[in-house]
Amino acid sequence: MTLSHHVAVITSDEQALIVASDLAEDFKRDSALRDRERRLPLAELEVFSRSGLWGISVPKEYGGAGVSNVTLAKVIALIAQADGSLGQIPQNHFYALRVNGSDEQKQRLYAEVLAGQRFGNALAELGTKTAHDRVTRLTRDGEGYRINGRKFYSTGAIYAQRIPTSVVDEKGVQQLAFVPRESKGLTVIDDWSGFGQRTTGSGSVVFEDVYVAAEDVLPFQSAFERPTTVGPLAQILHAAIDTGIARAAYEDALHFVRSKTRPWIDSGNDKATEDPLTLKSFGHLSIRLHATEALLERAGELLDAAQAETNADTVAAASIAVAEARAISTEISLAAGSTLFELAGSQATLSEHGLDRHWRNARVHTLHDPVRWKYHAVGNYYLNDEKPPLRGTI
C-alpha cells in the first residue's frame, strides 16, 4: 500500500470546507461511472489523503487543525454528495482517532495520520448472537499479542495502511488493535457485493495468528463504560453521509426537471414547471432537507460542547441531538432518492444516467443501524428524562 506523499496541512475550519468543496467537484465527475463499473477509487483516495482532510480532526495539541464537529460533518456531507462511497470510506478513520489511548499512542498515531496514513476498520463480525458481540481473539505472545478471527463490513480496510480491529482479550475485555496493513497472516478480501455504496471496500478481513505490538493495542470497551463522545461522533458521521446523499439526489432531481422539456410547459414560459404535483414534491423535499442540514449542524454544536466538557449530561444531550439528525437524514436520503425516480420516470433506471445510485446508496447505508431505536431513545429522553445507552450506535 503506497503512502500519500506531500500531504497538505489544513489549519482552519474555513480552509477545510474550501478544500472539501473543491475536491467534491472533482469527485463528482466520474462518480456514476465508478458506481456502475464498481471501479475502486484508488486514485481519488490518494488525492483525498494528500489534501490534508483526513487529518482535520487531529487535536491542535497533536499538530492538527482540530476542526469542530460541525465542520467535520459538513466536510463528510460534501464528499458524500459527490460520491456516497467516498464519503463513507473515512468514517471509521475519524472514529478510531477518538478512542482511548495513552499520550504516547496518540502522539504516534496522530503523527501517522498527519503524514497521510489512512485507518480502515475491522469491527463487525458475521454470525454472532448480537451485532455487538465479538469473537475475534487477542492472546498474549511475549511482549506483544496474536490476533485470530474474521471480520466483515470492514469499510475502508482495503485502502488503509492500518486497520483498527476490535478484539477480545483473555479476560473477555474488548480492545482495539491498530494492525499494520502488511502484517503477516492478515488478508483483506474484496468480497463486498452490496447493491449500493459499491466502492466502500466493506468486505472481509481475516486474521490468522497476526502479531501486533503491545503499543498498538488501545482500550476499547472502557469507552462505553463511562460517558464519552465516541458513540455520537460515530453516528454524526453516518448522519453526514446520508445528508450528502440526500442533497445529491435532490440536486439531480432539480437538474432533471429543469433541463427536461415537459409537454405541459408553454414554450414561451421559462419556468421549469407549473405542475402542482411536481412543485409539491420539491417543496416537501426542500423543507425536510433544510431541516436535516440544520439538525446536523445543531448536533455538531452539541457534540463540540460535550467534547469540551464531558459528563453524563453533555454526552446525553449530544447523543440525542445526533440521533435526531441521524433519524431525519435516514428518511430524507431515502425520500429524495425515491422522488428522483418518480420525477425522472423510467430514465432514472438507465445505467448510463446513474440516477438510481442515490437511492441504492441511501438504502444500503441507512441499514448500518436501526433508526427505529433512535426514535425510541429520543422519546424516552424527552418524556422520561432517560439518558440514552452508552454505545457506538447512538
Buried (B, 14 or more C-beta within 10 A) or exposed (E): EEEBEEBBEBBEBEBBBEBBBEBBEEBBEBBBEBBBEEBBBEEBBBBBBBBBBBBBBBBEEBBBBBBBBBBBBBBBBBBBBBBBBBBBBBBBBBBBBBBBBEEEBBEBBBBBBBBBBBBBBBBBBEEEEEEEEBEBBBEEEEEBBBBBBBBBBBBBBBBBBBBBBBBBBEEEBBBBBBBBBEBEBBEBBEEBEBEBBBBBBBBBBBBEEBBBEEBBBBBBBBBBEEBBBBBBBBBBBBBBBBBBBBBBBBBBBBEBBEEBEEEEBEEEEEEBBEBEEBBEBBEEBEEBBEBBBEBBBBBBBBBBBBBEEBEEEBBBBBBBBBBBBBBBBBBBBBBBBBBBBEBBEEEBEEEEBBBBBBBBBBBBBBEBBEBEBBEBBBEBBEEEEEBBEBBBBB
